């Protein structure tokens, strides 16, 4: 398994909109595509309280590319994203890392 850590740096004040989009739209579309989220986190104490961290689980990079590209092209996703961004962008930037578990990690 590999894990993808994504950090969405929101436009100031738009984190609630991003959380709402995940709760009401994104997760349902992900389920249909077979995207497996491990967890979601916001910053309690740290450099920015306008960030959403989340982790996805993949069998390998080939699965990730196939499934993620299918999601990005999904007409329902494109519609929901446009609807939620009618007042401007929600996410200012994204950091993305692919992580391999160590031999002593609880997540394999």
C-alpha positions as CSV (number, residue, x, y, z in Angstrom):
1,X,0.0,0.0,0.0
2,X,0.9,3.6,-0.5
3,X,-0.6,6.6,1.2
4,X,-1.3,10.0,-0.4
5,X,-1.1,12.9,2.0
6,X,-2.9,16.0,0.6
7,X,-2.9,19.4,2.3
8,X,-5.4,22.0,1.0
9,X,-4.5,25.5,1.9
10,X,-7.8,27.4,1.7
11,X,-8.5,30.9,0.7
12,X,-8.9,32.7,4.0
13,X,-12.4,32.1,5.4
14,X,-13.2,29.3,3.0
15,X,-12.3,26.2,5.1
16,X,-16.0,25.8,6.2
17,X,-17.0,25.7,2.5
18,X,-14.4,23.1,1.7
19,X,-15.5,20.9,4.7
20,X,-19.1,21.2,3.6
21,X,-18.2,20.2,0.0
22,X,-16.4,17.1,1.3
23,X,-19.3,16.2,3.6
24,X,-22.1,16.8,1.1
25,X,-20.6,16.0,-2.3
26,X,-17.0,14.8,-2.7
27,X,-17.2,11.7,-0.4
28,X,-20.2,10.3,-2.3
29,X,-18.4,10.7,-5.6
30,X,-15.2,9.2,-4.2
31,X,-17.2,6.2,-3.0
32,X,-18.5,5.6,-6.5
33,X,-15.0,5.8,-7.9
34,X,-13.4,3.5,-5.2
35,X,-11.3,6.2,-3.6
36,X,-10.4,5.2,0.0
37,X,-9.9,8.0,2.5
38,X,-8.0,7.1,5.6
39,X,-8.8,10.3,7.5
40,X,-9.3,14.0,7.5
41,X,-7.8,16.6,9.9
42,X,-7.9,20.4,10.5
43,X,-5.2,22.2,12.4
44,X,-5.9,22.7,16.1
45,X,-2.5,24.2,16.9
46,X,0.0,25.0,14.1
47,X,1.0,27.5,11.5
48,X,-2.4,27.8,9.8
49,X,-6.0,27.1,10.8
50,X,-7.1,27.4,7.2
51,X,-5.7,24.0,6.1
52,X,-7.4,20.6,5.6
53,X,-5.1,17.6,5.7
54,X,-6.3,14.2,4.4
55,X,-4.8,10.9,3.5
56,X,-5.9,8.4,0.9
57,X,-5.0,4.7,0.6
58,X,-3.9,3.2,-2.8
59,X,-2.7,-0.3,-3.8
60,X,-0.1,1.3,-6.1
61,X,0.6,4.4,-8.2
62,X,-1.2,2.8,-11.2
63,X,-4.4,2.5,-9.3
64,X,-4.1,6.0,-8.1
65,X,-3.6,7.4,-11.6
66,X,-6.5,5.5,-13.1
67,X,-9.0,6.2,-10.3
68,X,-8.0,9.8,-9.6
69,X,-8.1,10.7,-13.2
70,X,-11.6,9.2,-13.5
71,X,-12.7,11.3,-10.5
72,X,-11.3,14.5,-11.9
73,X,-13.2,13.9,-15.2
74,X,-16.5,13.0,-13.5
75,X,-19.3,15.3,-14.7
76,X,-21.0,15.3,-11.3
77,X,-17.7,16.3,-9.6
78,X,-17.1,19.1,-12.1
79,X,-20.7,20.4,-11.5
80,X,-20.4,20.3,-7.7
81,X,-17.0,22.0,-7.8
82,X,-18.3,24.8,-10.0
83,X,-21.4,25.2,-7.8
84,X,-19.3,25.5,-4.7
85,X,-16.9,27.9,-6.3
86,X,-19.4,30.3,-7.7
87,X,-18.3,32.9,-5.2
88,X,-14.6,32.3,-6.0
89,X,-12.0,29.6,-5.4
90,X,-12.0,27.7,-2.1
91,X,-8.5,26.2,-2.3
92,X,-5.5,28.5,-2.8
93,X,-2.9,25.7,-3.2
94,X,-2.4,22.0,-2.6
95,X,0.6,20.1,-1.2
96,X,0.7,16.5,-2.2
97,X,3.0,13.7,-1.0
98,X,3.1,9.9,-1.5
99,X,4.1,8.0,1.5
100,X,5.4,4.4,2.0
101,X,4.9,2.8,5.4
102,X,7.9,1.8,7.4
103,X,8.3,-1.8,8.7
104,X,7.1,-0.7,12.1
105,X,4.1,1.4,11.0
106,X,0.6,0.4,12.2
107,X,-0.7,1.2,8.7
108,X,0.8,-1.1,6.1
